[in-house]
Amino acid sequence: MRDNEREMTRRDLLRTLAAGAGTTAIPVRGQHAAKPNIIGYREYARCLPDAIRMLAAEAYDRRTAQIRKLTSAAAIRERQQWARETFWRIAGGMPDRTPLNTRTTGGFEREKYRVEKLVYQSRPDEWISANLYIPKTGAAPFPGVLFHMGHASNGKAADTYQRCCQGLVQLGFLVLAFDPMGQGERINYPGPDGESRLPSADQEHTLAGKQMLLIGETATGMQTWDAVRSLDVLASHPLVDSKRLASTGQSGGATVTMMLAAVDDRLSCAAVSSGNTENFACANFHPPGSTDDAEQNLIGSGPLGFDRWDLLWPIAPKPLLILTSAKDFFGTYSPNYEDDGLKEYGRLEAAYRLLQKPDHLARFESPLPHGLSYVLRLEIYRWLTRWLKDGRRIDQEPPVAPEPDRNLWATESGSVARDLGSKTPFQRSRETARSIKTPSRPVDLPSLLGMGPMPSHPRLRELSRVPSRDCDILAVEIPTAERVWAPAWVFVPKQTVRRLLIVVEPGGRNSQWMEGGLYQRLAAQGTVVCAPDVRGIGDLRPEYSAGAPDYVGPRENEENYAWASLMLGRSLLAQRVTDLLAVIEALSAGEWGGTPLLAARGQLTIPALCAAFLAPQIAGLYLTEHLISWRSLVETEICRHPFANFVPNVLRSTDLPEIAAALAPRKITLAGILDGAGQPVPVLEAQRAYSGSNTEVREQVAWDMAALSQF
């Protein structure tokens, strides 16, 4: 091949045709060339990432415009107040202070310090287990440090966290270390042996956080309030100087330090070690973005122009140290962890300069993996000593010797639930849900779901039409949102058309397309069948973003896209409903006309139900393997329903039976109702929930010719 020649790939050819050169014949020796048969499929795997990327870009631009206006001390103070109020709004609201009922349950002595074992209540009947490290030397009152744990299953007993607490107390700090929700003595989902029934502390946080969302609360709010009440305990201790209070922690504990810094003026100083110091909506956004466990995902923050770094603005210009691991950007956090963190640090640094305290902000970076390593502990000791004590140089950590877990237990068996009857987050969420009376008719469903604009008069675009034995098969696509198209098969009978049916299922449009498959058999009996994919399903499953495989691989899934969508103000459920509405409108206006029926199975029954409620064209609805209610997810301790169908605060506005009843007189057939654990619901119980005259409840799950041709 000469330098000025190159091979024409299939992609090159498609691009040429798309640019208007599709009629150009490709020379073939000895005969006239035919026009290439190019279908022109899009890369549908980009649609959901592109939709999320655009929302993130809007959020990033919105926040950037706000930050650029912070050119005076007065503007910064106004931003700080806004950040505090906005954070509580995102977190679900600030609870009322109730009695702590602090009790000392034991303790032990070591050469240079003693440890008291404490329990106290953050809310009524919700106990926190904690250790108080008290110096034996030096004069009281001591500066106080609230230490927050990362996501170690044994909480305050984790090795490196004990080392840091022991080091601090020997340097003259009085330290309170407490178990976060789902860790240590506060396991949310304990088994018979007291250990969690879930695989990790992250999942302890996240499962509880999902259930909280349905009643308008968040794991973010719970974690923050536990920190506020723990600071109450520390600040009120007779040996503590309440004017010298600091907060520090590692990983998830550092993120809780950020949350506390956002809401509590009592802090004099903070050190954030390997916390989630990256914004979600950032430049060079990689979908689904830096989603994390429940408390770190700030629901609805994108449309408000609020992001994780806004948690750190309210503490300015008090001393703040940010410690990072350079390796985190390809291990623990997102590919943007390093670049975005440096950019946001620069913005905060400019604010400290405006507030005339540039030396009160510092950053230290370690090359080591994620963890509270020796070097990071040293930097914490130096920072807190500099600002809360005499500022002497600390060159090494005092001698430390982590205790066995049992030595630190504040309860007899290591469980506040078992020994103190402490409510778990699930028990409180269920109790709150039972106090909520859901309205009988849905209240503004589009706003509740967070739906966005749909294309005006979407039309079905035919890409190709090929014959099969008993029908023609059309490859089509329908525009459903900006840069989003729903690909679909349409199976058109060769005989008279009797019905028009839209079918959606979790396996996607390709699961039943083949000869002898369900869709072609329905078409053979006179049904036009349209089988589309919706966002995240089938050919609309998202492509993988850039980044290290250990980070990207576990996060490229539906649940993380659902979290990202909620953070950006447009639920994945809303996006799927929007897709279905566009398909319904396009099909209704197509050559077959009429009023379509809609059938769905599994997790797509909820988008189908919501779409049918919003689309009067739908003449009837068939749902199989349908969740009985959103309320059941709060009533089920370990619920297993896909997170894509969770809606914040939904129970105060509507529930699935109420939406179904509102479809009357249109008929709904429900075959095989499931509870929040994914188990069959007895038919009589299902009939009580769906008691409308327009609803037929069948006991058996069915997705076959008989079911789809007889509703």
C-alpha positions as CSV (number, residue, x, y, z in Angstrom):
1,M,0.0,0.0,0.0
2,R,1.4,3.4,-1.0
3,D,1.7,6.2,1.5
4,N,-1.4,8.0,0.0
5,E,-3.6,5.0,0.1
6,R,-5.3,3.2,3.0
7,E,-7.7,0.4,3.5
8,M,-11.4,1.4,3.7
9,T,-12.9,-0.2,6.7
10,R,-16.6,-0.9,7.3
11,R,-16.8,2.0,9.6
12,D,-15.2,4.3,7.0
13,L,-17.7,3.1,4.5
14,L,-20.6,3.8,6.9
15,R,-19.3,7.3,7.6
16,T,-19.0,8.0,3.9
17,L,-22.6,6.8,3.2
18,A,-23.9,8.8,6.2
19,A,-22.3,11.9,4.7
20,G,-24.3,11.6,1.5
21,A,-22.1,9.5,-0.7
22,G,-24.3,6.4,-0.4
23,T,-25.2,6.4,-4.0
24,T,-21.6,6.2,-5.2
25,A,-21.0,2.8,-6.8
26,I,-17.9,0.8,-5.8
27,P,-16.2,-0.3,-9.0
28,V,-16.3,-4.0,-9.6
29,R,-14.4,-5.3,-12.7
30,G,-16.6,-6.5,-15.5
31,Q,-20.0,-5.5,-14.1
32,H,-22.1,-2.7,-12.7
33,A,-21.8,-2.3,-9.0
34,A,-24.9,-2.4,-6.8
35,K,-25.5,0.1,-4.1
36,P,-24.2,-1.4,-0.8
37,N,-26.8,-2.8,1.5
38,I,-26.0,-0.9,4.7
39,I,-28.5,-0.9,7.5
40,G,-26.9,1.9,9.4
41,Y,-27.4,0.8,13.0
42,R,-26.1,3.2,15.6
43,E,-23.8,2.4,18.5
44,Y,-26.8,2.1,20.8
45,A,-24.5,1.3,23.7
46,R,-23.6,5.0,23.8
47,C,-27.1,6.2,24.3
48,L,-27.5,5.8,28.1
49,P,-23.9,7.0,28.8
50,D,-24.5,10.0,26.5
51,A,-27.7,10.9,28.2
52,I,-26.0,10.7,31.6
53,R,-23.0,12.6,30.3
54,M,-25.2,15.5,29.1
55,L,-26.9,15.8,32.5
56,A,-23.5,15.8,34.2
57,A,-22.2,18.5,31.9
58,E,-25.2,20.6,32.7
59,A,-24.6,20.1,36.4
60,Y,-20.9,20.8,36.0
61,D,-21.5,24.1,34.1
62,R,-24.2,25.2,36.6
63,R,-21.8,24.7,39.5
64,T,-18.8,26.2,37.7
65,A,-20.8,29.4,36.9
66,Q,-21.7,29.7,40.6
67,I,-18.1,29.2,41.8
68,R,-16.8,31.8,39.4
69,K,-18.9,34.4,41.2
70,L,-17.1,33.9,44.5
71,T,-14.8,36.9,44.2
72,S,-15.3,38.4,47.7
73,A,-15.4,37.3,51.3
74,A,-19.1,38.2,51.4
75,A,-19.9,36.0,48.4
76,I,-18.0,33.1,50.0
77,R,-19.9,33.4,53.3
78,E,-23.2,33.4,51.3
79,R,-22.0,30.3,49.5
80,Q,-21.2,28.6,52.8
81,Q,-24.6,29.2,54.2
82,W,-26.2,28.0,50.9
83,A,-24.1,24.8,51.0
84,R,-25.1,24.0,54.5
85,E,-28.8,24.5,53.8
86,T,-28.6,22.6,50.5
87,F,-26.8,19.7,52.0
88,W,-29.5,19.2,54.7
89,R,-32.1,19.4,52.0
90,I,-30.3,16.7,50.0
91,A,-29.8,14.6,53.1
92,G,-33.5,14.5,54.0
93,G,-33.6,17.3,56.6
94,M,-32.0,17.9,60.0
95,P,-33.5,15.8,62.7
96,D,-34.4,17.1,66.2
97,R,-32.0,16.7,69.0
98,T,-33.2,14.1,71.5
99,P,-31.7,12.9,74.8
100,L,-28.4,11.1,74.3
101,N,-28.7,8.9,77.4
102,T,-25.0,8.3,77.4
103,R,-23.8,5.4,79.5
104,T,-20.4,4.1,80.4
105,T,-20.4,0.3,80.1
106,G,-16.8,-0.5,81.0
107,G,-13.2,0.3,80.2
108,F,-9.6,-0.6,80.7
109,E,-6.2,1.0,81.5
110,R,-3.1,1.2,79.5
111,E,0.3,2.7,80.4
112,K,-0.3,6.2,78.9
113,Y,-4.1,6.3,78.5
114,R,-7.3,4.7,79.4
115,V,-10.3,3.7,77.3
116,E,-13.9,4.1,78.4
117,K,-16.6,2.1,76.6
118,L,-19.7,4.2,75.8
119,V,-23.2,3.8,74.4
120,Y,-25.5,6.7,73.5
121,Q,-28.6,7.4,71.4
122,S,-28.4,9.4,68.2
123,R,-32.2,9.2,68.0
124,P,-34.7,7.5,70.4
125,D,-33.8,3.7,70.7
126,E,-31.0,4.0,68.2
127,W,-27.8,3.3,70.0
128,I,-24.2,4.1,69.0
129,S,-21.3,2.1,70.4
130,A,-18.1,4.0,71.0
131,N,-14.7,4.1,72.7
132,L,-13.3,7.2,74.5
133,Y,-9.5,7.4,74.6
134,I,-8.4,9.6,77.6
135,P,-4.8,10.7,78.1
136,K,-3.1,9.9,81.5
137,T,-0.6,12.8,81.2
138,G,-1.1,16.4,80.5
139,A,-3.5,18.9,82.0
140,A,-7.2,19.0,81.2
141,P,-9.1,20.3,79.3
142,F,-7.7,18.4,76.4
143,P,-8.4,19.1,72.7
144,G,-11.0,16.7,71.4
145,V,-10.9,14.6,68.2
146,L,-13.8,12.8,66.7
147,F,-12.5,9.9,64.7
148,H,-14.6,8.4,61.9
149,M,-14.1,4.9,60.5
150,G,-13.7,3.8,57.0
151,H,-15.8,0.8,55.8
152,A,-14.2,-1.9,57.9
153,S,-16.7,-4.5,59.0
154,N,-15.4,-4.4,62.6
155,G,-15.7,-0.6,62.7
156,K,-13.8,1.1,65.5
157,A,-11.8,-2.1,66.2
158,A,-10.1,-2.1,62.7
159,D,-6.3,-2.2,63.0
160,T,-5.2,1.1,61.5
161,Y,-8.0,3.0,63.1
162,Q,-7.0,1.8,66.5
163,R,-3.4,2.8,65.7
164,C,-4.4,6.3,64.9
165,C,-6.6,6.7,68.0
166,Q,-3.9,5.3,70.2
167,G,-1.3,7.6,68.6
168,L,-3.6,10.7,69.1
169,V,-4.4,10.0,72.7
170,Q,-0.6,9.6,73.5
171,L,0.0,13.0,71.9
172,G,-2.5,14.6,74.3
173,F,-5.8,14.5,72.5
174,L,-9.0,13.1,74.0
175,V,-10.5,10.9,71.2
176,L,-14.0,9.6,70.6
177,A,-14.2,6.7,68.1
178,F,-17.6,5.3,67.3
179,D,-19.1,2.5,65.1
180,P,-20.8,3.8,62.0
181,M,-24.1,2.3,60.8
182,G,-23.6,-1.3,59.6
183,Q,-20.2,-1.8,61.2
184,G,-18.7,-3.1,64.4
185,E,-21.4,-3.4,67.0
186,R,-24.0,-1.7,64.8
187,I,-24.5,-4.4,62.1
188,N,-27.8,-3.6,60.4
189,Y,-28.6,-7.1,59.1
190,P,-27.1,-9.5,61.7
191,G,-27.2,-13.3,61.3
192,P,-27.5,-15.8,64.2
193,D,-23.7,-15.4,64.9
194,G,-24.0,-11.6,65.0
195,E,-22.0,-11.2,61.8
196,S,-23.6,-9.4,58.8
197,R,-25.7,-11.5,56.3
198,L,-24.4,-9.1,53.6
199,P,-21.0,-9.4,51.9
200,S,-19.5,-6.1,53.1
201,A,-19.9,-2.9,55.1
202,D,-20.6,-1.0,51.9
203,Q,-23.6,-3.2,51.3
204,E,-24.8,-2.7,54.9
205,H,-24.8,1.0,54.2
206,T,-26.3,0.8,50.7
207,L,-29.2,-1.6,51.3
208,A,-30.4,0.4,54.3
209,G,-29.9,3.6,52.2
210,K,-32.0,2.4,49.4
211,Q,-34.9,1.6,51.8
212,M,-34.6,5.1,53.4
213,L,-35.0,6.8,50.0
214,L,-38.5,5.5,49.6
215,I,-39.6,7.4,52.7
216,G,-37.7,10.6,52.0
217,E,-34.7,9.9,54.2
218,T,-31.1,9.0,53.2
219,A,-28.0,7.2,54.5
220,T,-26.3,10.5,54.0
221,G,-28.5,12.1,56.6
222,M,-28.2,9.2,59.1
223,Q,-24.4,9.2,58.9
224,T,-24.2,12.9,59.3
225,W,-26.6,13.0,62.3
226,D,-24.6,10.2,64.0
227,A,-21.5,12.4,63.6
228,V,-23.3,15.5,65.0
229,R,-24.6,13.6,68.0
230,S,-21.2,12.0,68.6
231,L,-19.7,15.5,68.5
232,D,-22.3,16.4,71.2
233,V,-20.9,13.6,73.4
234,L,-17.3,14.7,72.9
235,A,-17.9,18.4,73.3
236,S,-19.8,17.9,76.6
237,H,-17.2,15.8,78.2
238,P,-15.8,17.5,81.3
239,L,-12.2,16.8,80.3
240,V,-12.6,18.3,76.8
241,D,-12.0,21.9,75.7
242,S,-15.1,22.5,73.5
243,K,-13.2,25.4,71.8
244,R,-10.6,22.9,70.4
245,L,-12.6,20.2,68.6
246,A,-11.3,18.4,65.5
247,S,-12.7,15.7,63.2
248,T,-10.7,13.2,61.1
249,G,-11.2,9.9,59.5
250,Q,-10.1,7.6,56.6
251,S,-11.9,6.7,53.4
252,G,-15.7,6.6,54.2
253,G,-14.8,8.1,57.6
254,A,-13.1,11.0,55.8
255,T,-16.3,11.5,53.8
256,V,-18.3,11.6,57.0
257,T,-15.8,14.2,58.3
258,M,-16.6,16.3,55.2
259,M,-20.3,16.0,55.9
260,L,-19.8,17.0,59.5
261,A,-17.6,19.9,58.4
262,A,-20.5,21.1,56.2
263,V,-23.0,21.3,59.0
264,D,-21.3,21.9,62.4
265,D,-19.5,25.1,63.3
266,R,-18.1,23.7,66.5
267,L,-15.2,22.1,64.6
268,S,-12.0,24.1,64.9
269,C,-10.0,21.9,62.6
270,A,-10.3,18.9,60.2
271,A,-8.2,16.3,58.5
272,V,-9.7,14.4,55.6
273,S,-7.7,11.3,54.7
274,S,-8.5,9.5,51.4
275,G,-12.1,10.7,51.5
276,N,-14.3,11.0,48.4
277,T,-12.7,14.3,47.5
278,E,-13.9,14.3,43.9
279,N,-16.9,15.8,42.4
280,F,-19.5,13.7,40.7
281,A,-20.3,16.0,37.9
282,C,-16.9,16.9,36.7
283,A,-15.0,17.7,33.5
284,N,-14.2,14.6,31.4
285,F,-17.1,12.8,33.0
286,H,-16.9,9.0,32.6
287,P,-20.4,7.4,32.9
288,P,-21.8,6.3,35.3
289,G,-19.5,8.6,37.2
290,S,-18.0,8.3,40.7
291,T,-21.0,6.5,42.3
292,D,-20.2,5.0,45.7
293,D,-22.1,3.6,48.6
294,A,-25.4,5.1,49.6
295,E,-24.3,8.0,51.9
296,Q,-21.8,9.3,49.4
297,N,-24.3,9.6,46.6
298,L,-25.9,13.0,47.0
299,I,-29.4,12.5,45.6
300,G,-30.7,15.4,43.4
301,S,-27.5,17.4,43.8
302,G,-26.8,17.9,40.1
303,P,-29.7,20.2,39.3
304,L,-28.9,22.2,42.3
305,G,-25.3,22.8,41.3
306,F,-24.1,21.1,44.5
307,D,-21.3,18.5,44.6
308,R,-19.0,16.8,47.0
309,W,-16.4,19.6,47.3
310,D,-19.2,21.9,48.5
311,L,-19.1,19.9,51.7
312,L,-15.7,21.4,52.5
313,W,-16.5,25.1,51.8
314,P,-18.4,25.8,55.1
315,I,-15.4,25.1,57.3
316,A,-13.3,27.7,55.6
317,P,-11.1,29.5,56.7
318,K,-10.5,27.1,59.6
319,P,-7.6,24.7,59.3
320,L,-8.3,21.9,56.8
321,L,-5.9,19.2,55.7
322,I,-6.7,17.0,52.7
323,L,-4.7,13.8,52.4
324,T,-5.0,11.6,49.3
325,S,-3.5,8.5,47.8
326,A,-2.3,9.0,44.3
327,K,-3.1,5.4,43.5
328,D,-6.8,5.9,44.3
329,F,-7.5,7.3,40.9
330,F,-7.1,3.8,39.3
331,G,-8.1,1.8,42.3
332,T,-10.6,3.0,44.8
333,Y,-12.1,6.1,43.2
334,S,-12.8,7.2,39.7
335,P,-10.4,8.1,36.9
336,N,-11.1,11.8,37.7
337,Y,-10.1,11.5,41.3
338,E,-6.7,13.1,40.9
339,D,-7.4,15.8,38.2
340,D,-10.8,16.8,39.6
341,G,-9.4,16.9,43.2
342,L,-6.6,19.2,42.2
343,K,-8.9,21.5,40.3
344,E,-11.3,21.7,43.2
345,Y,-8.5,22.1,45.7
346,G,-7.3,25.1,43.7
347,R,-10.8,26.7,43.9
348,L,-10.9,26.2,47.6
349,E,-7.4,27.5,48.0
350,A,-8.4,30.7,46.2
351,A,-11.3,31.1,48.8
352,Y,-8.8,30.7,51.7
353,R,-6.7,33.4,50.1
354,L,-9.7,35.7,49.8
355,L,-10.5,35.0,53.5
356,Q,-6.8,35.9,54.3
357,K,-6.0,32.5,55.8
358,P,-3.9,30.7,53.0
359,D,-1.8,28.8,55.5
360,H,-5.0,27.2,57.0
361,L,-5.4,24.9,54.0
362,A,-3.0,22.1,53.0
363,R,-2.8,19.0,50.9
364,F,-0.6,15.9,51.2
365,E,-0.4,13.0,48.7
366,S,0.9,9.5,49.4
367,P,2.0,7.1,46.7
368,L,0.6,4.1,48.7
369,P,-2.7,2.3,48.1
370,H,-5.9,3.2,49.8
371,G,-5.5,2.9,53.6
372,L,-4.6,4.8,56.7
373,S,-0.9,4.1,56.3
374,Y,1.8,5.2,58.8
375,V,2.7,8.3,56.7
376,L,-0.9,9.5,56.6
377,R,-1.3,9.1,60.3
378,L,1.9,11.1,60.9
379,E,0.5,13.9,58.8
380,I,-2.7,13.9,60.8
381,Y,-0.8,14.1,64.1
382,R,1.3,17.0,62.8
383,W,-1.7,18.9,61.5
384,L,-3.8,18.6,64.6
385,T,-0.9,19.3,66.9
386,R,0.0,22.4,64.9
387,W,-3.5,23.9,65.2
388,L,-4.9,22.5,68.5
389,K,-1.8,22.1,70.7
390,D,1.8,23.4,70.8
391,G,2.8,22.7,67.2
392,R,5.8,20.7,68.2
393,R,7.5,18.6,65.5
394,I,6.3,14.9,65.4
395,D,8.8,12.6,63.6
396,Q,7.3,9.3,64.6
397,E,4.2,7.6,65.8
398,P,4.0,6.8,69.5
399,P,4.1,3.0,70.3
400,V,0.8,1.5,69.4
401,A,-0.7,-2.0,70.0
402,P,-4.2,-2.7,68.5
403,E,-6.5,-4.5,70.9
404,P,-8.6,-7.6,70.1
405,D,-12.1,-6.6,68.9
406,R,-13.8,-7.9,72.0
407,N,-11.7,-5.7,74.3
408,L,-13.4,-2.7,72.6
409,W,-16.9,-3.8,72.7
410,A,-19.3,-1.5,74.6
411,T,-22.0,-4.2,74.7
412,E,-21.8,-7.7,76.2
413,S,-22.1,-9.6,72.9
414,G,-20.9,-7.0,70.5
415,S,-24.3,-6.0,69.1
416,V,-26.3,-2.9,70.1
417,A,-29.4,-4.5,68.4
418,R,-29.2,-7.7,70.5
419,D,-28.1,-6.3,73.8
420,L,-29.8,-2.9,73.9
421,G,-32.7,-3.4,71.5
422,S,-31.4,-0.8,69.2
423,K,-33.5,-0.1,66.1
424,T,-31.8,-0.9,62.8
425,P,-32.2,1.5,59.9
426,F,-34.6,-1.1,58.3
427,Q,-36.8,-1.2,61.5
428,R,-37.0,2.6,61.6
429,S,-37.7,2.9,57.9
430,R,-40.5,0.3,58.2
431,E,-41.9,2.1,61.2
432,T,-41.9,5.4,59.3
433,A,-43.5,3.9,56.2
434,R,-46.3,2.5,58.3
435,S,-47.1,6.0,59.5
436,I,-47.3,7.3,55.9
437,K,-50.7,7.3,54.3
438,T,-50.1,7.2,50.6
439,P,-52.5,9.3,48.5
440,S,-55.2,7.3,46.6
441,R,-54.3,8.9,43.3
442,P,-50.8,9.6,41.9
443,V,-49.5,13.1,42.5
444,D,-47.7,14.6,39.5
445,L,-46.0,11.4,38.4
446,P,-43.6,13.0,35.9
447,S,-42.2,15.3,38.5
448,L,-42.0,12.6,41.1
449,L,-40.0,10.4,38.7
450,G,-37.8,13.2,37.4
451,M,-38.8,12.9,33.8
452,G,-37.2,15.1,31.2
453,P,-38.4,16.4,27.8
454,M,-39.3,14.0,25.0
455,P,-38.9,14.6,21.3
456,S,-41.9,16.4,19.7
457,H,-44.0,13.9,17.8
458,P,-41.4,11.0,17.7
459,R,-41.6,8.9,14.6
460,L,-40.6,5.4,13.9
461,R,-37.7,5.2,11.4
462,E,-37.5,2.1,9.4
463,L,-33.9,0.9,8.8
464,S,-34.7,-2.4,7.0
465,R,-37.5,-4.8,6.2
466,V,-37.0,-8.5,5.6
467,P,-39.4,-11.4,5.2
468,S,-39.8,-14.3,7.5
469,R,-42.2,-17.3,7.1
470,D,-45.4,-15.8,8.6
471,C,-44.5,-12.1,8.9
472,D,-42.2,-9.4,7.8
473,I,-39.6,-8.2,10.3
474,L,-38.8,-4.5,10.4
475,A,-35.7,-3.1,12.1
476,V,-36.7,0.3,13.4
477,E,-35.6,3.0,15.8
478,I,-37.5,5.7,17.6
479,P,-35.9,8.9,19.0
480,T,-36.8,9.1,22.7
481,A,-34.6,11.9,24.0
482,E,-31.6,14.0,22.9
483,R,-29.0,11.5,21.5
484,V,-31.1,8.5,22.6
485,W,-32.8,6.1,20.2
486,A,-34.8,3.0,21.1
487,P,-34.0,0.2,18.7
488,A,-36.9,-2.2,18.1
489,W,-38.1,-5.1,16.0
490,V,-41.6,-4.9,14.5
491,F,-43.1,-8.1,13.4
492,V,-45.9,-7.5,10.9
493,P,-48.4,-10.3,10.0
494,K,-48.8,-11.3,6.4
495,Q,-52.5,-11.7,7.1
496,T,-55.0,-9.2,8.4
497,V,-53.8,-7.3,11.4
498,R,-56.0,-7.8,14.5
499,R,-54.0,-6.3,17.3
500,L,-51.1,-4.0,18.0
501,L,-48.8,-5.1,20.9
502,I,-45.7,-3.5,22.5
503,V,-43.6,-6.0,24.6
504,V,-40.7,-5.2,26.9
505,E,-38.7,-7.6,28.9
506,P,-35.4,-7.6,30.9
507,G,-33.7,-9.8,28.3
508,G,-34.3,-7.2,25.7
509,R,-35.8,-7.2,22.2
510,N,-33.5,-10.0,21.0
511,S,-34.7,-12.6,23.5
512,Q,-37.7,-13.9,21.4
513,W,-37.1,-12.7,17.9
514,M,-36.2,-15.9,16.1
515,E,-38.3,-18.3,14.0
516,G,-40.6,-20.3,16.3
517,G,-40.1,-17.6,18.9
518,L,-42.9,-15.9,20.8
519,Y,-42.9,-12.7,18.7
520,Q,-43.1,-14.4,15.3
521,R,-45.8,-16.8,16.6
522,L,-47.9,-13.9,17.8
523,A,-47.5,-12.2,14.4
524,A,-48.6,-15.4,12.7
525,Q,-51.9,-15.0,14.5
526,G,-52.5,-11.4,13.3
527,T,-50.7,-9.3,16.0
528,V,-48.3,-6.6,15.1
529,V,-45.6,-7.0,17.7
530,C,-43.2,-4.1,18.5
531,A,-40.3,-5.2,20.8
532,P,-38.2,-2.2,21.8
533,D,-35.2,-1.9,24.1
534,V,-35.2,0.8,26.7
535,R,-32.2,2.5,28.3
536,G,-30.0,0.0,30.0
537,I,-31.7,-3.0,28.4
538,G,-30.7,-5.2,25.5
539,D,-28.8,-3.3,22.8
540,L,-29.1,-0.1,25.0
541,R,-27.0,-1.6,27.7
542,P,-24.2,0.9,28.2
543,E,-20.7,0.7,26.9
544,Y,-17.8,0.6,29.3
545,S,-16.1,3.9,30.2
546,A,-12.4,4.5,30.4
547,G,-10.6,3.6,33.5
548,A,-8.7,0.9,35.4
549,P,-10.6,-2.5,35.2
550,D,-10.6,-2.9,39.0
551,Y,-12.6,0.3,39.3
552,V,-14.6,0.4,36.1
553,G,-15.6,-3.3,35.9
554,P,-17.6,-3.6,39.1
555,R,-19.3,-0.2,38.5
556,E,-20.5,-0.8,34.9
557,N,-23.9,-2.0,35.9
558,E,-27.5,-1.0,36.1
559,E,-27.4,-0.1,39.8
560,N,-24.7,2.4,39.4
561,Y,-26.4,4.0,36.5
562,A,-29.5,4.2,38.6
563,W,-27.6,6.0,41.4
564,A,-26.0,8.3,38.9
565,S,-29.4,9.2,37.4
566,L,-30.8,10.0,40.8
567,M,-27.9,12.2,41.6
568,L,-28.4,14.1,38.4
569,G,-32.1,14.5,39.1
570,R,-33.6,12.1,36.4
571,S,-34.2,8.6,37.7
572,L,-33.4,5.6,35.4
573,L,-37.1,4.7,35.9
574,A,-38.0,8.1,34.4
575,Q,-35.7,7.6,31.5
576,R,-37.3,4.2,30.7
577,V,-40.8,5.6,31.0
578,T,-39.8,8.4,28.6
579,D,-38.5,5.8,26.1
580,L,-41.7,3.8,26.3
581,L,-43.9,6.9,25.9
582,A,-42.0,7.8,22.7
583,V,-42.4,4.3,21.4
584,I,-46.1,4.3,22.2
585,E,-46.6,7.6,20.4
586,A,-44.5,6.7,17.4
587,L,-46.3,3.3,17.0
588,S,-49.7,4.8,17.5
589,A,-49.0,7.3,14.7
590,G,-47.5,4.6,12.4
591,E,-49.0,2.7,9.5
592,W,-50.9,0.3,11.8
593,G,-52.5,3.0,13.8
594,G,-55.0,2.0,16.5
595,T,-54.5,1.8,20.3
596,P,-51.7,-0.5,21.3
597,L,-51.7,-3.0,24.1
598,L,-48.6,-3.1,26.4
599,A,-47.0,-6.2,28.0
600,A,-44.0,-6.3,30.3
601,R,-42.3,-8.7,32.6
602,G,-40.0,-8.5,35.6
603,Q,-38.4,-5.2,36.4
604,L,-39.8,-3.6,33.4
605,T,-43.4,-3.9,34.6
606,I,-43.0,-0.7,36.7
607,P,-41.9,1.4,33.8
608,A,-44.7,-0.1,31.7
609,L,-47.3,0.7,34.4
610,C,-46.1,4.3,34.7
611,A,-46.0,4.7,30.9
612,A,-49.5,3.3,30.6
613,F,-50.8,5.8,33.2
614,L,-49.3,8.7,31.2
615,A,-50.3,7.4,27.7
616,P,-54.0,7.2,27.2
617,Q,-53.4,5.4,23.8
618,I,-52.6,2.2,25.8
619,A,-55.8,0.1,25.6
620,G,-54.7,-2.6,28.0
621,L,-51.8,-3.8,30.1
622,Y,-50.3,-7.2,30.9
623,L,-47.7,-7.5,33.6
624,T,-46.0,-10.6,34.9
625,E,-43.5,-11.0,37.7
626,H,-44.7,-7.6,38.9
627,L,-43.6,-6.0,42.3
628,I,-46.7,-5.8,44.5
629,S,-45.8,-2.3,45.8
630,W,-42.9,0.1,46.6
631,R,-44.1,-0.2,50.2
632,S,-43.1,-3.9,50.2
633,L,-39.5,-2.9,49.7
634,V,-39.6,-1.1,53.0
635,E,-41.4,-3.9,54.7
636,T,-38.9,-6.5,53.5
637,E,-35.6,-6.6,55.5
638,I,-33.4,-7.8,52.7
639,C,-35.2,-6.6,49.6
640,R,-34.0,-7.8,46.3
641,H,-35.8,-5.7,43.7
642,P,-33.6,-3.8,41.1
643,F,-32.6,-0.4,42.3
644,A,-33.6,1.1,38.9
645,N,-37.2,1.2,40.1
646,F,-36.6,3.0,43.4
647,V,-38.0,6.5,43.6
648,P,-37.1,9.0,46.4
649,N,-39.9,9.7,48.8
650,V,-42.4,7.9,46.6
651,L,-44.6,6.6,49.4
652,R,-45.7,10.1,50.3
653,S,-47.0,10.6,46.7
654,T,-48.2,7.2,45.3
655,D,-47.7,3.5,45.1
656,L,-48.0,0.9,42.4
657,P,-51.6,-0.3,43.3
658,E,-52.7,3.4,43.3
659,I,-51.2,3.9,39.8
660,A,-53.0,0.7,38.6
661,A,-56.3,1.8,40.0
662,A,-56.0,5.2,38.3
663,L,-55.8,3.5,34.9
664,A,-59.5,2.5,35.1
665,P,-61.5,1.7,33.1
666,R,-58.6,0.3,31.0
667,K,-58.0,-3.3,31.9
668,I,-54.8,-4.6,33.7
669,T,-53.9,-8.2,33.9
670,L,-51.3,-9.1,36.6
671,A,-49.8,-12.6,36.4
672,G,-47.6,-13.7,39.3
673,I,-47.2,-10.9,41.8
674,L,-43.9,-10.7,43.8
675,D,-43.0,-9.2,47.1
676,G,-39.9,-7.1,48.0
677,A,-37.8,-10.2,48.4
678,G,-38.8,-11.5,44.9
679,Q,-41.0,-14.2,46.3
680,P,-44.5,-15.0,45.0
681,V,-47.4,-13.2,46.8
682,P,-50.5,-15.4,47.6
683,V,-53.2,-14.5,45.1
684,L,-55.7,-13.4,47.7
685,E,-53.2,-10.9,49.1
686,A,-52.4,-9.7,45.6
687,Q,-56.1,-9.2,44.9
688,R,-56.6,-7.2,48.1
689,A,-53.8,-4.9,47.0
690,Y,-55.1,-4.6,43.4
691,S,-58.8,-4.6,44.1
692,G,-59.9,-2.3,41.2
693,S,-62.7,-3.5,38.9
694,N,-60.3,-3.0,36.0
695,T,-57.7,-5.5,37.4
696,E,-57.5,-9.2,36.9
697,V,-54.9,-11.0,39.2
698,R,-53.6,-14.4,38.1
699,E,-51.6,-16.7,40.3
700,Q,-49.1,-18.0,37.8
701,V,-46.2,-16.3,36.1
702,A,-46.8,-16.5,32.4
703,W,-45.1,-15.1,29.3
704,D,-46.3,-17.2,26.4
705,M,-48.8,-17.3,23.5
706,A,-51.8,-18.0,25.7
707,A,-50.9,-15.1,28.1
708,L,-50.0,-12.5,25.5
709,S,-52.9,-13.3,23.1
710,Q,-55.7,-13.3,25.7
711,F,-55.6,-10.1,27.6
